[in-house]
Amino acid sequence: MDPRKRPDLSDKAGFQMLGRGRGLQPVEMTVGRSRGLLLSTEGLGLGRARGFLPPGDIPPGRGVLPPSTAPGRGLLVHPDEVGVGRARGLLLPSAEPKVGVSRGAVLPRLGQQYEQKHMLEMPPGSAGDTAAPRGEEVSAPPCGQGSTLVSMFRGMGVTSWGRGTPAVGRESGHDGEVKVQDFPVGLATAMQGAGHRGDSMGRGSSLSAQMIVGLGRAALPQLGMGRGQALLSSLPSGQIKPVCPTSDPQRTPLSPPHPEGGLKVVPMTQDLPVPLSSALPKKEMTMESVCSPINKAGTKGTPITIGSNHIVVSCKNEAVYQYHVTFTPNVESMTMRFGMMKDHRSTTGEVVAFDGSILYLPVKLKDEVLLKSSRRTDNQEIEIKIKMTKILPPNCDLCIPFYNVVFRRVMKIIGLKQVARNHYDPESAVVLEKQRLQVWPGYATAIKHTDGGLYLSVEVTHKVLQNDSVLDLMNMLYKQSKENFQDVCTKELVGAIVITRYNNRTYRIDSIEWNKSPNDSFTLMNGTKTTFLEYYSKNYGITIKEMNQPLLLHRPKERSKPGGKQIITGEILLVPELSFLTGIPEKMRKDMRAMKELTSHINVSSEQHTNSIKQLLKNISSSPESVKELSRWGLEIGSEILIVQGRTLPLETICLQTSCFATGTDVSWSREVVRDASINSVPLNIWAIFYPSRCADQAEELVSTFKKVAGPIGLRMARPIRVELRDERTETYVKSIHSHLTSEPNLQLVVCIMVGNRDDLYIAIKKLCCVKSPIPSQAINIRTISQQMKLKSVAQKILLQVNSKLGGELWTVNIPLKNLMVVGVDVHHDTSKSHQSVMGFVASVNSSLTRWYSRVTFQTPTEELIHGFRVCLLAALQKYHEINHNLPEKIVVYRDGVSDGQLKMVEQYEIPQLIKCFETFPSYEPKLVFIVVQKRISTNLYSWTSNNFGTPSPGTVLDHTLTQKDWVDFYLMAHPIRQGCGLPTHYIALYNTANLSPDHLQRLTFKMCHLYWNWPGVIRVPAPCKYAHKLAFLSGQYLHSEPAIQLSDKLFFL
Amino acid sequence: MNPIFTPSLHSQRHQFVVDFVRKNKPRKVADLGCGECRLLKQLKFQRSIELLVGVDINGAKIKKNMLRLAPLSTDYLQPTFDQLHIDLYQGSVTQRDARLTGFDLVTSIELIEHLILPDLELFSSVVFGYMRPANVIISTPNSEFNKLFPGLTGFRHSDHKFEWNRSEFRSWALKVCLDYGYEAEFTGVGEAPQELQESVGFCSQIGVFRRMNVLPNRFEEEVFFYTLVYSVNYPTLCDNNTFIEVLLSEVVYRAEQMKNSWMEKTTGGTNWGLPHSQTEQQKRSACTERLDCPGGGEELTESLWTTKQEESGTLNRFVVVPLAALCSFCPKIAELSGSLSNLRRLLMDQPQVKLSQDGFSLLVKCEEQEPEQIDSDEEEDEEDAPAVQCSHQTEPEEDWEANI
């Protein structure tokens, strides 16, 4: 099972309640032939069990039924409670009762996926109405179906666990005494669960308390053995008979099995000659197999040799062995478990990865190892059982997390300092004196498992740190603005990341506690109270000098410690004097000169980039300690930067109104686009220009230049209404614009000339023109039009931009797909978290992809993005229909802003919801392609010619080796690189019913990168994504509300 | 173990050492049997310590934990004059090593009970006879306390070779004192319940030894039995390079600040192409800075002037910032450099700064704020100025963002 899933499981609150199953004697259970039961001899909490239990991992599923009593059996999975609405169950009628063992070849994750889908398609007659104790309830299939069934079953097991449904099953203690009182909470939950199930099965009443209780426990064993009996009702097959597990006659009344629908109940007796696990044919553990990759390679274009910032990692070990560790009696404390395992290093060896219950070793132990430790708190003797569960290939995904731990240590050994997740070298820091900044060179490294195998990805990064403490910064801000100091301070600091003096941690500032000071006290873990002053002095020898400073507050994300135990909550207070800001200060971002200096340090060329990587590799290989550390797990880092075969996609042809031209190698067409007429220009008959009186000359100059350059572009333009403002106050602008909008209802465009970067004025104008009185608007900084020399080209660009804003069409490329709609989606998050996130949505509504429909939705933190998404898509489809009188046959969605961890969620939740949206239209089933666009990735591409690394040319695509195993994906570097090194964009096709081939996906994407009208060249992402980004940014950053719907058919936000 | 101590017993022992260090401020401290380096990690925050050494027989254990002692990232941001060097050795306390001599404090926490008696003899002679630190702190279990652990039979740990009661420890300690010229005080951590404190004493007994006399240097052969496993220097201003770097960064930054506020005052700041609100803000800040700058305030603005120098054919304007004004403007510079002449001497050879002929003023170049020469063809969105601030950006995507 995917290790990433584990936190999911353990996060659910419900199961912990179920957790205290106790007093059951599994060995003696009626159907107690499962080895899994042995593991759980004494009340392993269900909660804990879920924390570590990877149900999907059990290679051979086995279920056994006693011959005499169970003529029918079922493999049952109870319905999910979450509302995804996939009730499923699988019924396996069997004519001959027998003890069966089914063994499944273990398929990695992919297999599971498939199986889940498979389940979904089960007809409701046999699926959905049944409930099973738990996912692992496997009855032996009679014939050779075994492997599929078991693995299918496993797939489901995974899902049902993930959803945190209470497990229901039945079992009986041999003495018939089940301690109900031990499960006060668990009982309630289970009852609920049973009730729920009861609805669907019509049989809830038959579950007795004891049964339910027993069920709660069903979750334990690592080996998913069938336990208890299937509880069936209203199943179509007459062969199926619910089996009452009760052995003790006393208990029978307590758990009265109700024969319903002709079902017969056969009470089971305990003394059945059921062989214990030892009697089962012993399975041979075999190495997990790796499935073959999906075909995702294209062929179009020119092959080229490229490099990437990856280094081959080879595994010298034959395998990694996975063991399950159980403590009997149960040991709750993780620390204690770690401690006990530590005492047995003589058995396990020094090299271990242990999370509290799953143990990975590079060595093979006996199948089952029994150890003894004594619990230090009460001297209770604890039996530790280490049981091998899996033999993993050394490049298995499950191993990646601890390989990364090992590698992080290597980075420390070679002397790098960790800040947040990356490692830096402060000794090679570059100091930017004027900005009070230090730039630390460093690396972001990760070991990844891609289609090509195991790789170390090395990103050359830089950390920007401020020389001054937060307190120094506060003092500076105070000097600058005494009156609204707190506001200024909050604005500057909230959202910033600080690093502290006394540990290596980073914290995000969530707010400032003005009423607190270092003299305030807080409670330590052990319950004693101390002031911040004392605490830092005592523990770190730090004397806080300034008593009169507020404290910074950090609210940690809720997360659980390994093992799913304590949830870290509460707030962390930091002392400004002891905190340093990291990252580029907001103020500096606006300072071009400073940014230029900074980028000259951090935008390194491919050559510098590769040299840094080589240096790192050298440092590692020349440090015996590092090499040894890696070899503990049999890892060996290659010495060369990865060289692979990529392709350069064919150049595209840009079409204007009448002329067409092929793009050059610089993929820029800034000259052509101002020489020839755009596809469609909106005549500008009535427009107004607003300017302060001191800009009168420039305004006049601009208008006359407009007149000169408008002709070639194909834009007809009347003389504007000129409005000279008496001052430069925001209010003056707004009032004047507003009065002209009212007096001239046919006004098409508002142009404002403003002096300096005035955010307040810009916001006011945009709010007025985008929300209150919708009209396309263009703001122009006086500086950009002050130079005579450049005025012509500036005016040309402004006109192109204005034409786009008015709904004109500039250029296009040929896309050989008919009835196509391309959608771009991006999300803007406010850094200070004080505003809502905004989703920008842009969809093409004509065949040449030159008309765009745009919408925005604001998300509340609890709301899923998909709700807004659906509304937008529906509106776009309606608009498409309005224009074309039909609906698009193919819809390609480019979705930006999805991280790797969210892919599954998007695939399983977002996409189905989108598809559902098509039902709004009668018999409408368009083909959908859903492509996730990832800009912030760690993969770099270099060109590799004559033994030199450089920047690859635009259109370079890589669709193998570094691609991800589970998806059809590719890296495309569409844009030309002028500075820094080649950072491609990663595209993942999550869904593709249009069956676009890899070639088509790649080329369509490349074509879409040509269509951003604010830039006569190729950009990094498909144009609709960039439009969506611009729109979301404008709405989230400046408007703080949805733009007026009247503007939705224009690119007003450019 | 029961009773459980709060805070835990081992942290109480460590706290005892830390408190001792805070009180006596030793400069060179060694921890024998440093194990997981926990005590060292606490001690490294004690500013008085300049040399911190750990010794353990288990080299693997040291290696595993040594990285805890590496400098923190922030140690590089604002280095102080405090110095710290940490060395970790793999070696046995029964062997001599010349690098362990001359210490102010040697601690040996819960170590001696792991030694067999002949080794303990060697230990005494190595620590008290050879290393001869000014102070020694030795802690060991007090066996009298064991009866308070229910169910405990034998020793507290299977590797213990002995566990002494209070008088046994005392008699050993006094013999050591007699042999090597130390005096000892006895205390402990981990208190028994009130009524039993008298009869059983502390859970861990501690002896604090003080050297009575400094013996003349015996000319012994220098022996090196320990293997150096880890060695690290903390960034400090005592390091000349670091010092110059910090000083320069301060000088350049402050001089630039002074220049800017002076320029704004004299030229009114209008031709800077800065937005109005910002300029006003800066003007205001210039005023407040003057008020906040005692002494140097008023003459500050008067003492700046411009000068022109011909340099390789081009005329450069400089603002002259007297070092004295700089020192009064920024006390940190004064503090770092000590005196004006020292500052002058320090800055003299630095290529990053330009001094006037007499060397008592800093020449800060006036960079004309001529608009950037940008090829507008390579710009995106430049018209929509407020939306895009970095108009020099040639590529639409802000590449550098992804790299940070």
Interface residues (C-beta under 8 A of the other chain):
Chain A: E350 R376 T377 N379 R409 K412 I413 G415 K417 Q418 V419 Y424 P426 E427 A429 V431 E433 K434 R436 Q438 E459 V460 T461 H462 K463 V464 L465 N467 S469 K479 Q480 S481 K482 I499 T500 R501 Y502 N503 N504 N526 G527 K538 N539 Y540 G541 I542 F580 G583 I584 R589 K590 M592 M595 K596 L598 T599 I602 N603 E625 S668 S670 E728 M754 V755 G756 N757 R758 D759 D760 L761 Y762 Q778 A779 I780 N781 R783 T784 S786 Q787 K790 S793 V794 K797 I798 Q801 K935 R936 H975 P976 I977 R978 Q979 G980 L983 Y1012 N1014 W1015 I1019 R1020 V1021 K1026 L1034 L1054
Chain B: M1 N2 T6 P7 V18 R22 Q42 F45 Q46 R47 A60 K63 L67 A70 P71 L72 S73 T74 Y76 L77 Q78 G151 P235 E245 L248 S249 V252 Y253 E256 G273 L274 P275 H276 S277 Q278 Q281 R284 S285 T288 E289 D292 Q352 P371 E372 S376 D377 E378 E379 E380 D381 E382 E383 D384 A385 P386 A387 Q389 C390 S391 H392 T394 E395 P396 E397 D399 W400 A402 N403 I404
